[in-house]
Amino acid sequence: MTHPLWIKLNRLADSIRGKFNDHFIEYHNHSMDDLHFEGWDDRFWVSNEIYKAHVKTIEPKDGKGLWLMHVNVFPEIGIELPILGFDIVAGPKKITGSFMDFSPLHGFPHPYHDYMEKRVKDLEWNKPRELPPWAKEIFSEDMIAVGNINTDQELDQFIQATTDLVDYYLDGLLMNAFESRRDTLPLLNKYCHNQKMNPHLHRSIEAMGISKEDKNQYIDNVLFEERVKSC
């Protein structure tokens, strides 16, 4: 059984995957070779400007439990773009939690942040939350952080706002993904390091019946791998 809400969210995920296909080149991530999680769909893309774009969805086969989506877009070293992050967790009848952000490569202003500030400022359901220290160090002040989206009006606004933000990020790459002389690797790795400090991330994966070893491999080598600069 697929719930009406999950059908809408699957359409959103399919739309993002389609747009990634239009902008990037899909590749096989060999870090997934020994990881086989039932119901998980992980796909990856790359381009000259983007080191990794990743879309993961999880839909329980029996229609019970939680539907999940994870999206990340990481710019290449020295490319001035924020990191796109987008997560949704939804039960059968409501989105229980979601966050979306253009996370800054600190110290360098970017027009994407100006757009996000304008796009989210009038969303009444986007309530500011007190973030833990690990999150404050990497997320922007304008991030979407919401829970309990359970009306059709709020859901439609949520899908439209997040779709607009993804479209703006992708459609502006040629103009806004400019190369600088900065070494942005420490900032990219800090984002991954801090994300791995989220205790809910570890608990939620283990709660799906994933072994601790596979969970660590997935988080460390697939989801938020920290890179070493090549010579």
Phi, psi and chi 1 to 4 in degrees:
 res  aa     phi    psi   chi1   chi2   chi3   chi4
   1 MET       -  128.7  174.8 -177.1 -180.0      -
   2 THR  -111.9  122.7  -59.4      -      -      -
   3 HIS   -75.9  151.3  -55.6  -74.3      -      -
   4 PRO   -53.1  -40.5  -28.5   36.0      -      -
   5 LEU   -62.0  -44.7  172.1   59.2      -      -
   6 TRP   -65.2  -33.1  -67.3    1.6      -      -
   7 ILE   -61.0  -44.4  -69.1  173.1      -      -
   8 LYS   -63.9  -41.0  -73.6 -172.4  176.5 -177.5
   9 LEU   -71.5  -34.0  -65.4  178.2      -      -
  10 ASN   -63.6  -36.9  -81.7  -34.8      -      -
  11 ARG   -64.0  -39.8  -71.7  174.2 -177.1  159.1
  12 LEU   -62.3  -45.8  175.3   61.2      -      -
  13 ALA   -62.5  -42.8      -      -      -      -
  14 ASP   -62.1  -38.1  -74.1  -18.8      -      -
  15 SER   -63.9  -43.1  174.0      -      -      -
  16 ILE   -65.0  -43.8  -66.7  172.9      -      -
  17 ARG   -60.1  -40.8  -75.4 -172.3  -77.3 -106.5
  18 GLY   -63.2  -40.1      -      -      -      -
  19 LYS   -69.0  -36.2  -69.4  167.7 -175.4  175.6
  20 PHE   -64.1  -38.7  -78.7    9.6      -      -
  21 ASN   -60.9  -35.0  -80.7  -30.0      -      -
  22 ASP   -71.9  -30.0  -68.5  -20.6      -      -
  23 HIS  -104.6  -25.1  -71.9   82.9      -      -
  24 PHE  -127.5  178.9  -49.4  134.4      -      -
  25 ILE  -111.9  124.9  -62.1  171.2      -      -
  26 GLU   -74.9  144.5 -170.2  167.3    3.0      -
  27 TYR  -140.3  164.4   71.5   95.0      -      -
  28 HIS   -91.7  123.7  174.8   72.8      -      -
  29 ASN   -90.5  107.7 -170.6  -25.8      -      -
  30 HIS   -68.5  -14.6  -72.2  -73.3      -      -
  31 SER   -67.3  -13.6  -64.7      -      -      -
  32 MET   -91.8   -3.1  -70.0  -70.1  -61.2      -
  33 ASP   -58.4  -38.1  -73.7  -10.8      -      -
  34 ASP   -99.0    9.5  -63.5  -34.5      -      -
  35 LEU  -114.7  117.7  -59.7  172.2      -      -
  36 HIS  -130.9   99.0  -55.1  -74.3      -      -
  37 PHE  -109.0  117.8  -53.8  144.4      -      -
  38 GLU   -62.7  131.1 -175.9  178.0   -1.1      -
  39 GLY    86.5   -5.6      -      -      -      -
  40 TRP   -91.3  139.9  -67.7   39.6      -      -
  41 ASP  -126.7  110.7  180.0   62.9      -      -
  42 ASP  -116.1  124.7  -73.8   87.7      -      -
  43 ARG  -131.8  151.0  -68.6  173.1   60.6 -176.8
  44 PHE  -136.7  147.7  -55.3   87.6      -      -
  45 TRP  -138.6  162.4  -66.7  -99.4      -      -
  46 VAL  -147.6  158.1   68.5      -      -      -
  47 SER  -154.1 -177.8   74.6      -      -      -
  48 ASN   -62.3  -33.5  -70.7  -24.8      -      -
  49 GLU   -95.2  -22.2  -61.9   81.3   21.2      -
  50 ILE  -113.3  123.4  -60.3  -57.6      -      -
  51 TYR   -73.3  -42.8  163.1   67.3      -      -
  52 LYS  -156.1  128.3 -177.0 -175.1   72.8  175.6
  53 ALA  -114.9  134.0      -      -      -      -
  54 HIS  -136.5  130.6  178.8 -163.9      -      -
  55 VAL  -124.9  124.0  177.7      -      -      -
  56 LYS  -122.1  134.8  173.6 -172.6   73.8  177.9
  57 THR  -129.6  149.5   55.4      -      -      -
  58 ILE  -134.2  124.6  -55.6  173.8      -      -
  59 GLU  -129.5  118.2 -178.5  171.0   -9.5      -
  60 PRO   -59.4  136.0  -22.7   33.1      -      -
  61 LYS   -64.6  -34.2  -61.7  -69.6 -174.2 -177.4
  62 ASP   -89.5    3.4   57.7    4.5      -      -
  63 GLY    78.4    3.0      -      -      -      -
  64 LYS  -108.1  156.4  -60.2  176.2 -178.4  178.3
  65 GLY    96.9 -143.5      -      -      -      -
  66 LEU  -124.2  139.8  -63.3  172.5      -      -
  67 TRP   -92.5  136.3 -175.7   98.2      -      -
  68 LEU  -133.6  146.7  -63.6   97.9      -      -
  69 MET  -137.0  138.4 -179.7  177.2   72.8      -
  70 HIS  -129.2  130.5  167.0   80.7      -      -
  71 VAL  -131.0  133.2  178.7      -      -      -
  72 ASN  -139.4  142.5 -103.5  137.8      -      -
  73 VAL  -129.3  118.1 -179.9      -      -      -
  74 PHE  -108.3  122.3  -68.4   94.9      -      -
  75 PRO   -71.0  156.1   26.5  -33.8      -      -
  76 GLU   -65.7  160.6  -95.3  -68.9    1.7      -
  77 ILE   -58.9  131.1  -59.9  169.1      -      -
  78 GLY    83.5    0.7      -      -      -      -
  79 ILE   -97.3  124.7  -63.4  -65.6      -      -
  80 GLU   -85.1   90.2  -63.1  -61.1  -20.0      -
  81 LEU  -142.7  146.6  -81.5  173.8      -      -
  82 PRO   -71.1  162.6   24.3  -31.6      -      -
  83 ILE   -84.8  127.0  -61.6  166.7      -      -
  84 LEU   -87.5  124.1  169.5   60.5      -      -
  85 GLY  -130.4  137.2      -      -      -      -
  86 PHE  -152.9  118.5 -176.1   19.2      -      -
  87 ASP  -128.6  143.2  -74.2  -37.6      -      -
  88 ILE  -133.9  135.5  -61.8  175.8      -      -
  89 VAL  -124.8  126.2  179.7      -      -      -
  90 ALA  -139.0  134.3      -      -      -      -
  91 GLY   -82.8 -173.1      -      -      -      -
  92 PRO   -63.0  -25.5  -24.3   34.7      -      -
  93 LYS  -120.6  -12.5  -64.5 -176.3  178.1 -179.7
  94 LYS  -155.4  155.6   65.8 -179.3  179.7 -179.7
  95 ILE   -78.4  115.2  -67.2  176.0      -      -
  96 THR   -84.0  -22.2   57.7      -      -      -
  97 GLY  -168.1  143.8      -      -      -      -
  98 SER  -155.1  146.1  178.5      -      -      -
  99 PHE  -138.1  147.4  100.7   84.5      -      -
 100 MET  -144.6  139.6 -174.0  174.8 -169.6      -
 101 ASP  -154.3  148.3 -165.6   30.8      -      -
 102 PHE   -98.6   89.3  -69.4  170.2      -      -
 103 SER   -77.0  126.0  -62.1      -      -      -
 104 PRO   -75.4  147.4   28.0  -34.9      -      -
 105 LEU   -86.0   94.3  -62.3 -178.4      -      -
 106 HIS   -51.5  142.0  -69.3  -80.6      -      -
 107 GLY    96.9   -1.7      -      -      -      -
 108 PHE  -136.6  108.8 -156.3  106.6      -      -
 109 PRO   -64.9  150.3   23.7  -32.9      -      -
 110 HIS  -143.7  141.3 -163.0  -80.1      -      -
 111 PRO   -62.2  -22.9   15.6  -29.3      -      -
 112 TYR   -61.3  -34.3  -81.6   16.6      -      -
 113 HIS   -68.2  -36.0  -60.2  -55.1      -      -
 114 ASP   -63.7  -41.9  -63.7  -26.1      -      -
 115 TYR   -64.9  -44.0  175.6   79.2      -      -
 116 MET   -63.6  -40.7 -174.2  161.4 -166.9      -
 117 GLU   -58.1  -44.4  178.9 -176.5    7.5      -
 118 LYS   -70.2  -36.4  -65.4  174.0 -176.8  176.6
 119 ARG   -72.3  -30.6 -174.6   61.9 -174.8   84.3
 120 VAL  -102.7   -7.7  -54.1      -      -      -
 121 LYS   -65.7  -26.2   67.2 -178.5  178.7   66.6
 122 ASP  -104.5   11.8  -66.1  -34.9      -      -
 123 LEU   -83.7  107.1  -61.0  176.6      -      -
 124 GLU   -66.5  -28.3  -65.8 -179.5   -2.0      -
 125 TRP   -83.5   -4.5   40.4  -99.6      -      -
 126 ASN   -89.4   87.4 -174.2   28.9      -      -
 127 LYS   -90.1  130.7  -52.6  -62.8 -175.7 -176.4
 128 PRO   -59.1  139.3  -21.0   31.8      -      -
 129 ARG  -121.5  149.4  -70.0 -174.1  177.1 -175.9
 130 GLU   -77.0  116.8 -178.9   63.4   24.5      -
 131 LEU   -91.1  149.5  -61.9  174.5      -      -
 132 PRO   -67.9  161.6   24.0  -32.9      -      -
 133 PRO   -55.5  -40.9  -27.4   35.1      -      -
 134 TRP   -61.7  -32.7   65.6  -95.7      -      -
 135 ALA   -80.1  -37.0      -      -      -      -
 136 LYS   -59.4  -29.3  -72.9 -178.8  178.6  179.6
 137 GLU   -75.9  -15.0  -67.8 -174.8   -6.5      -
 138 ILE  -126.1  -22.4   57.1  174.8      -      -
 139 PHE   -93.0  156.8  -64.3  144.0      -      -
 140 SER   -83.9  167.1   76.7      -      -      -
 141 GLU   -73.5  -14.8  -65.6 -179.8   -4.4      -
 142 ASP  -104.3   12.4  -60.5  -54.2      -      -
 143 MET   -60.6  147.9   69.7  176.5  -67.5      -
 144 ILE   -82.1  125.6  -67.9  174.7      -      -
 145 ALA  -141.5  103.3      -      -      -      -
 146 VAL  -135.7  163.1  -62.8      -      -      -
 147 GLY  -150.1  162.0      -      -      -      -
 148 ASN    58.5   47.1  -65.2  -37.2      -      -
 149 ILE   -83.7  108.0  -65.5  178.8      -      -
 150 ASN  -135.8    9.2   54.4   13.8      -      -
 151 THR  -112.6  153.3   69.4      -      -      -
 152 ASP   -61.6  -37.7  -71.8  -20.0      -      -
 153 GLN   -64.4  -47.3 -179.4 -179.8    5.7      -
 154 GLU   -64.4  -40.6  -73.6 -178.3  -15.6      -
 155 LEU   -63.0  -44.4  178.3   62.0      -      -
 156 ASP   -63.5  -40.5  -69.8  -15.8      -      -
 157 GLN   -64.5  -41.2  -70.8  178.3   -8.4      -
 158 PHE   -62.3  -47.9  169.6   82.5      -      -
 159 ILE   -64.3  -40.6  -69.9  176.1      -      -
 160 GLN   -66.1  -43.9 -172.1   60.6   60.3      -
 161 ALA   -64.1  -46.4      -      -      -      -
 162 THR   -70.0  -34.0   53.4      -      -      -
 163 THR   -63.7  -43.7  -63.8      -      -      -
 164 ASP   -59.8  -41.0  -71.1  -11.8      -      -
 165 LEU   -68.0  -42.7  -73.2  162.5      -      -
 166 VAL   -62.3  -45.1  171.1      -      -      -
 167 ASP   -60.7  -43.0  -73.2  -10.7      -      -
 168 TYR   -63.5  -42.0 -170.4   86.5      -      -
 169 TYR   -60.5  -47.9 -170.8   99.3      -      -
 170 LEU   -74.4  -43.3  -63.5  175.2      -      -
 171 ASP   -70.7  -19.9  -67.2  -18.8      -      -
 172 GLY   -96.8    7.8      -      -      -      -
 173 LEU   -61.1  -45.4  -76.6  174.6      -      -
 174 LEU   -61.0  -35.6  -71.3  178.9      -      -
 175 MET   -85.7  -34.2 -178.7  177.8  -64.2      -
 176 ASN  -108.9  -10.1  -67.2  -61.4      -      -
 177 ALA   -89.2   74.9      -      -      -      -
 178 PHE   -98.4  147.5   52.6   92.1      -      -
 179 GLU   -85.8  138.5 -171.6  171.8   -2.0      -
 180 SER  -123.3 -180.0   71.1      -      -      -
 181 ARG   -92.7    3.5  -63.1 -179.5  179.7  -87.6
 182 ARG   -77.3  145.3  -72.7 -153.5  -54.2  162.4
 183 ASP   -89.1  100.0  177.9   10.7      -      -
 184 THR   -90.7   -0.5   57.3      -      -      -
 185 LEU   -57.2  -44.6 -179.4   59.7      -      -
 186 PRO   -59.0  -34.6  -25.0   35.7      -      -
 187 LEU   -72.8  -40.2  -61.8  171.0      -      -
 188 LEU   -63.2  -42.6  -65.1  166.8      -      -
 189 ASN   -69.9  -32.6  -79.6  -14.3      -      -
 190 LYS   -63.9  -40.7  180.0  179.1 -179.7  178.8
 191 TYR   -57.7  -47.8  178.8   93.3      -      -
 192 CYS   -65.7  -43.6  -67.5      -      -      -
 193 HIS   -60.0  -45.2  175.6   77.8      -      -
 194 ASN   -69.9  -37.2  -78.2   33.5      -      -
 195 GLN   -59.1  -36.7  -74.5  -84.0   20.2      -
 196 LYS   -71.5  -10.2  -71.0 -175.4  -74.5 -169.5
 197 MET   -84.9   -3.1  -65.6  171.2   64.3      -
 198 ASN   -75.4  109.0  178.9    1.8      -      -
 199 PRO   -64.8  -28.7   22.3  -31.9      -      -
 200 HIS   -64.8  -34.4  178.5   69.0      -      -
 201 LEU   -58.5  -47.7  171.4   65.7      -      -
 202 HIS   -68.5  -43.3  -63.2  -94.8      -      -
 203 ARG   -64.4  -41.5  -72.4 -164.0  -59.2  -95.2
 204 SER   -67.6  -37.0   62.1      -      -      -
 205 ILE   -71.0  -42.8  -65.7  178.0      -      -
 206 GLU   -64.7  -31.6  -71.6 -170.6    1.3      -
 207 ALA   -66.8  -17.3      -      -      -      -
 208 MET   -85.2    6.1  -63.0  175.8 -162.5      -
 209 GLY    87.2   12.4      -      -      -      -
 210 ILE   -82.4  135.0  -53.2  -59.9      -      -
 211 SER   -65.3  156.0   70.2      -      -      -
 212 LYS   -60.5  -38.4 -174.1  174.0 -177.7  178.5
 213 GLU   -63.7  -47.6 -179.8 -179.0    1.2      -
 214 ASP   -67.3  -36.9  -76.3   -9.0      -      -
 215 LYS   -60.1  -47.0  179.1  -96.3  -65.2 -177.8
 216 ASN   -64.6  -40.3  -71.3  -20.0      -      -
 217 GLN   -63.9  -41.4 -177.9  175.5  -19.9      -
 218 TYR   -66.0  -45.4 -178.1   75.2      -      -
 219 ILE   -68.4  -44.0  -68.5  174.8      -      -
 220 ASP   -78.1  -32.5  -68.7  -20.7      -      -
 221 ASN  -112.0  -12.2  -60.6  -33.2      -      -
 222 VAL  -120.8  -58.2  177.9      -      -      -
 223 LEU   -71.3  -53.5 -154.9   58.4      -      -
 224 PHE  -135.4   58.3  -63.4  119.8      -      -
 225 GLU   -71.9  136.5   71.2  -88.3   26.3      -
 226 GLU   -92.5  133.4  -64.1  178.2   52.2      -
 227 ARG   -97.0  154.9  -59.9  170.5   60.4 -171.1
 228 VAL  -111.2  131.6  177.1      -      -      -
 229 LYS   -66.5  130.9 -176.4 -179.0  -68.4 -173.6
 230 SER   -77.2  151.4   59.0      -      -      -
 231 CYS   -76.4      -  -61.5      -      -      -
